[in-house]
Amino acid sequence: MTKAKAAPVPVVETEPAAGDHGVHLLREMLRIRRFEERCVELYSRTAIRGFLHLGIGEEACAVGVMEALLPDDAVVATYREHGHALARGLSMRATMAELEGKVEGCSRGRGGSMHLFDTATRFYGGNAIVAGGLPLAVGLALADHLLGRRRVTACFFGDGAVAEGEFHESMNLAALWHLPVLFCCENNLYAMGTALQFTESETDLSLKASSYRIPAWEVDGMDVLAVEETAREAAQAVREGGGPHFLELRTYRFRAHSMYDPDRYRDKDEIEKWKERDPIPALIARLTHDGALANGDLDRLEAEIAAEVDDAVAFAEAGTDEPIEDLERFVTSGPPTQAPTS
């Protein structure tokens, strides 16, 4: 029996981009884009090491959803989480320092690109394991549910996570226990290097979610206004006791899966076609048409963001390497105990 999906949340696409708010959304997307473009340069000269996964092209998903959340809500992300972290409110300084492995980083330089973490903004990763954040999100939501707190836990994951057991276990438990989770699937069509049709027998991922009796909607993940409006409606429903909701954010990454990836599995024409739907130029055009972005405004915005990125890089490069005598710190949760004897 095929289960029907929830009726889509109505999105008004002809409405003006709300002036100052539209410019705010543009600023946030540009901050993420310019930050990650600088990360490419830093990685090329080994200032950033290890794995580096960029979300260039997917900025509308992070920015749109974060606008729908409140400070007390929780966020669980993936290893492609720079944009989520910055949009959530982590400082660019602390984020860049973390990528460069410095003590001043948000995880004291121990997490790197894939493990950004910040309790002040309730940003709980950054998880390197595909689908690894889903059970964590369910646990956070369960705690809120048991304590009667009106909070939302937003959980981001990619289409590749849908093929993992953790996805199905988490969706099932969230539905059974009526937990306040907003599941945000960033479907960029490729689980690492494998196209969606080769990993999923049912490629309509919102339909998969609805099979767990969870309201599920697909959203244009290249339109930040559509993402924000739909996420706001869904988050409000979750907050008011409506149980878990699912958003399939249909998006695309313009760069390879990671900096190590030669990206030979995609047609270059496909990439260029998706770039025509780049969320940043699309919003610029809309704001200009609505009169919210005048001559010179974009240049001033770019200059401010460039200065912020430069400052973050300078902060990171002046940061502190962890002393070798601290390598055993934070490995256990408390003082070491003597092993029991038989």
N, C-alpha and C positions, 0 to 999 in steps of 0.2 A: 504494500500500500504506500503510495507516495504522499508525503505530508506536505500541506500547503505552507508556503512561507508567509511571514507576517506581511501585512500591507505596508508598502514603502512609506517612510515618513515623507510628507510633502515638502519639497524644496523649491522655493521661489527663486528662479534663476534670472528673472528680469529685474529684480529689485536692485537699486543702487548699492554700491559697496560700502555704504555707511561712513563715508568721509574719513574721520580720524581713525576709526576702528579698522577700516580697510588698509590705511597706511600702517597701522600697528601690525597687522597680519603680514604685510609686505616686508616690513622691517625684520620680523622674526624669521621669515623664510630666507631673506637675504643674509642674515647673520649666520644661519646654518650653512648656506651655500658657500659663503666666503670663508667661513671657518674650515670647512672640509676641503675647499680648494687649496688653502694654505697647508693643510695636513698632507696633501699630495706632495707638495714641495719639501716639507720637512721629512717625510718618509723617504723621499728620493736621496736625501743626504744623511739618512740614518739617525736623525734627531728623534724620530719615532721608530720604534722597532716592534717586532712581533707581527701579529695579524692586524690588519686595518680594513674595516668594511665601511664603505661610504654609502650614504643615502641620497646622493645627488640625484634629483628628480622626484624624490619622495617627500619633500619638505612639507607639502600641504597636509599630509596625513598627521605628522607630529604636531604641527602648529594648530590645525583645525581641532583636533581632539583635545589638546591641552586647554584651549579656550573654553571648553565645556566643563572643565573640572574645577573643584574648589581646593583651597590650600590643605584641608584635612583629608582629601582623597589620596589614595596611593597609586603609584605607577610602577608597573613591572614591564621591562622592555627586553629587547633581544641584544645580540652582539652588534647589531647595526643601530646603535642607540645615541650617537652624538646629538642628532637632531632632537630626539625626545628629551635628552638631558638639558640642552640649552633652552628649549621651549618650556620646559618645566620650571626653569629658574636657576639651574646651576650656573655659577659664574663661569664665564669663558676662561678666566685665569685658572681656576681650579681644574677645569676640564682639560685645558691644554697641558697643564703641569702633570696631570695624571697620564696623558698620552705620552709624555716624555719621561715618565717614570720617576717623577720628583716627589719628595715628601710632602710638598705643598699641594699635591693633587688631591682630589676628592676621596680617593682611596689610598692615600699616602704613597702613591706610586706603585702599589702592589697589584693593582687590577689592570691597569693599562686600558687600551681602547675598548675591550669587551666587557669590562667590569666596573663601569662608572656607578657610583653609589653615593647617596646623600640623604641622611635622615632628616635634615632640616626641611627639605622639600618633599619628603616622603617618596623619594625616588629609590626603589629597591632593585636596581640593576636594570640593565647590563647582565645578561646570562649567556655564557658561551655555548651551552648545550641547546641544540634545537628542541624547542618545546619545553625546555627546562623551567621557564618562568611560569608556565600555566599552573602547575600544582602550588607554587608559591602564592600566586594570585588567589587561588581558591582558599588557601590557608589564611591569608590576610582578610579576605572577605568573610570567612567563617568566624574569625575573631570579632569582627565588627558586628556580624549578625547576632552572635551570642551575647554581646555586651549592649546590644540595642543602639548602636551608633549609626547615624544616618550618613554613612560614607559610601563612596564608590571606589572600587579598585579597578583601574584601567589596565588591561593586560594586552600588550602588543606582541605579535608574533607573525611570522611569514607563512606563505602558503605551504612551504615544506613541512612546517610543524603539524599540519593537518594529517599527514601520513604517519604520525607518531602515536604510540599508545597513550602518552600523557595527555594528548589533546582529547581523546575520547573519554578517558577517565575523568578529566577535569570538567568537561562539558556535562557529563552524566551527573557527577556529584553536585556541581553548581545548580543544575536543574532540580535534582532531587531535594536539595536542601534550601532551594530558593534563595541563593546567595547573591549579594549585591556586586556582581562582576560585570564590567563592560568589556567584552572580548573584542579586540580590534585586530583583525587579520589583514596585514598589508600584503595583498596578493600582487606580487610583481611578476608573476607568470613563470618564474624560474626558481626552483629549489636548488640553490647553488648553480649547477650547470645543466639541470634536467628540466625540460619544459613540463608544464603542468599536466598536459594530456598524457604524459608517460608516467606520472606518479599517482594520479587520481582517476579512478573509474568514473566518478561524478565530478566534473570540473566546476560546477556551480557550488561554491563552498558555502554560500549562505543557505543553500538547500540542505547541505549536510548538517549545518548547525540547527536548522529548524526541525530536523528529525529527532532532536533531543527535547522538543517542545520549548525551544528558546526562540523568542522573537528575533528575526534575522533579516537584515537589509543589505543590499549591495549599494555602494556609494562610489561616485566618481572621485577617486583619490587624487586626481590632478586638479581638482577645483577646491581650493581651501575654504571657500564660502559654503559650498555644498557639504564638505566634511564637517565644518563647524556646526552648521544648522542641524544636520542629522545626529551628530554626536551629542549636541545639547539636548535634543529631544530624548535620545536614548538614555543619557546619563540621568536626566530628570526622572524618567520612568524607573530606572534602577533605584535611585535615591528614595523614591516614594514607595518602595516596597514591591516593585514589579518584578523582582527577580533578575536573573542574568539576561543580558541582551548581547547581540552579536552584530558587528559591522564588518562587512567585507569591503575593504578599501582597495579598489582596483587602481593600481598604480604601476610604476615602472622605474627601475633604476637605470640611469644612463651609463653608469660605469660598470665594470666587471664585478663579480661577486666579492672579490677581495683584491688587494694589491698584488697577490700572487697569481691571480687567475688570468690566463691568456685570452679568455673570452672568445673562444672559437666555436661556441655552440649557438650563437645568435647571428642572424642575418644583419649585416650593417644597415641595410635599408630599413629593417624593422626598427632599429635604434633611432635612426634619423626621423622616421615617421612619428615615433613617440615624442621626440624632442619638439615637434611642432605643437605638442600639447603641454609644454613646460609650464608648470603652475606659476612661475614667477613672471615671465613676460605676459602671461594671460591676465594676471591680476594688475600688472602695470597698465596694460591696455584698458582694462575696465576702469581703473581709478582715473586715468587720464580722460577717458570719455565722460566720466561722471563729474569731472572738474575737481576731484579731490587731490590730484597730483598736478601741480603747475610746473611751468618751466623752471628748471633749476632745483626742484625738490628732490628728484631722484639723485642728482649729483651730490647734493648735501647729505642725503641718506647714505649713499655709498661711501662718502668721505668719513662719516661718523663710524660706520661699521669697519672700514679699513683701519681706522685708528684703534678701535677696540681689539681687532685681531692682532695688530702690531703690538699692542700693550700686552695681550695674553701671551704672545710668543716671547716677548722680552721677559715677562714674569717667569715663564717656564724655564727659559734658558739661564736665568739667574737663580733658579731653584736649587734645592739641596738634594744630593744623592744620599740615600739612606746608608748610614755607616754599617760596616760589615758586622759589627757586634750586635746590631739589632735584628739580624736575620731570623732569630728564633722567636722574636716578639710576635704576638698575635697569631701564633700557630695553633695554640690551644686557648680555651676560654678562661683558663685560670692557672694558678701555679701548678707546675708539674707534680704529680703524685707518684709515690712508689708503687711499682707493679706488685700485685698480690703474689704471695709465694704459695706453693702447693704444700 
